[in-house]
Amino acid sequence: MSASQVGDTLAFPGPLHGLRVLELADEKGQFCGKLMADLGADVIKIEPPGGQHTRLVEPFFEDVPHRERSLSFWHYNTSKRGITLNLSTRT
């Protein structure tokens, strides 16, 4: 295990470093993905076209309702990558 310099401290990779996780979870499971990502796993959040319904959970940044401004969604999905996947079509 090697460390990298971050600011004035040494940063070591998390215990899940090297693990890739595909997250297909609703609001009950997205916290688990957040924990894994925070512990170093490469978490890829898979959302349906138009985004997951949790993007509409309040509160919103600057109280402006929008799918890209949900503070709840931002909190539970930090440290993750994301893609959209349509399972109803072949292409």
RAPEKA-V870612 format. One record per residue. N is the residue number from 1. RES is the residue in three letters. SS is DSSP state (helix for helix, strand for strand, loop for the rest). OMEGA is omega in whole degrees, 0 to 359 (* if undefined). Layout:
# RAPEKA-V870612
n=N res=RES ss=SS omega=OMEGA
n=N res=RES ss=SS omega=OMEGA
This chain:
# RAPEKA-V870612
n=1 res=MET ss=loop omega=178
n=2 res=SER ss=loop omega=181
n=3 res=ALA ss=strand omega=174
n=4 res=SER ss=strand omega=181
n=5 res=GLN ss=strand omega=176
n=6 res=VAL ss=strand omega=183
n=7 res=GLY ss=loop omega=180
n=8 res=ASP ss=loop omega=183
n=9 res=THR ss=strand omega=175
n=10 res=LEU ss=strand omega=179
n=11 res=ALA ss=strand omega=177
n=12 res=PHE ss=strand omega=177
n=13 res=PRO ss=loop omega=181
n=14 res=GLY ss=loop omega=182
n=15 res=PRO ss=loop omega=179
n=16 res=LEU ss=loop omega=178
n=17 res=HIS ss=loop omega=180
n=18 res=GLY ss=loop omega=180
n=19 res=LEU ss=loop omega=176
n=20 res=ARG ss=strand omega=183
n=21 res=VAL ss=strand omega=172
n=22 res=LEU ss=strand omega=183
n=23 res=GLU ss=strand omega=175
n=24 res=LEU ss=loop omega=189
n=25 res=ALA ss=loop omega=173
n=26 res=ASP ss=loop omega=182
n=27 res=GLU ss=loop omega=180
n=28 res=LYS ss=loop omega=184
n=29 res=GLY ss=loop omega=185
n=30 res=GLN ss=helix omega=177
n=31 res=PHE ss=helix omega=178
n=32 res=CYS ss=helix omega=177
n=33 res=GLY ss=helix omega=178
n=34 res=LYS ss=helix omega=179
n=35 res=LEU ss=helix omega=180
n=36 res=MET ss=helix omega=178
n=37 res=ALA ss=helix omega=179
n=38 res=ASP ss=helix omega=178
n=39 res=LEU ss=loop omega=172
n=40 res=GLY ss=loop omega=179
n=41 res=ALA ss=loop omega=174
n=42 res=ASP ss=strand omega=184
n=43 res=VAL ss=strand omega=178
n=44 res=ILE ss=strand omega=180
n=45 res=LYS ss=strand omega=180
n=46 res=ILE ss=strand omega=182
n=47 res=GLU ss=strand omega=174
n=48 res=PRO ss=loop omega=176
n=49 res=PRO ss=loop omega=182
n=50 res=GLY ss=loop omega=178
n=51 res=GLY ss=loop omega=180
n=52 res=GLN ss=loop omega=182
n=53 res=HIS ss=helix omega=179
n=54 res=THR ss=helix omega=174
n=55 res=ARG ss=helix omega=181
n=56 res=LEU ss=helix omega=180
n=57 res=VAL ss=loop omega=177
n=58 res=GLU ss=loop omega=1
n=59 res=PRO ss=loop omega=179
n=60 res=PHE ss=strand omega=177
n=61 res=PHE ss=helix omega=182
n=62 res=GLU ss=helix omega=178
n=63 res=ASP ss=helix omega=178
n=64 res=VAL ss=loop omega=180
n=65 res=PRO ss=loop omega=178
n=66 res=HIS ss=loop omega=182
n=67 res=ARG ss=loop omega=182
n=68 res=GLU ss=loop omega=186
n=69 res=ARG ss=loop omega=180
n=70 res=SER ss=strand omega=179
n=71 res=LEU ss=helix omega=177
n=72 res=SER ss=helix omega=179
n=73 res=PHE ss=helix omega=179
n=74 res=TRP ss=helix omega=182
n=75 res=HIS ss=helix omega=185
n=76 res=TYR ss=helix omega=184
n=77 res=ASN ss=loop omega=174
n=78 res=THR ss=loop omega=177
n=79 res=SER ss=loop omega=180
n=80 res=LYS ss=strand omega=168
n=81 res=ARG ss=strand omega=182
n=82 res=GLY ss=strand omega=174
n=83 res=ILE ss=strand omega=174
n=84 res=THR ss=strand omega=181
n=85 res=LEU ss=loop omega=178
n=86 res=ASN ss=loop omega=182
n=87 res=LEU ss=loop omega=183
n=88 res=SER ss=loop omega=177
n=89 res=THR ss=loop omega=181
n=90 res=ARG ss=loop omega=183
n=91 res=THR ss=loop omega=*
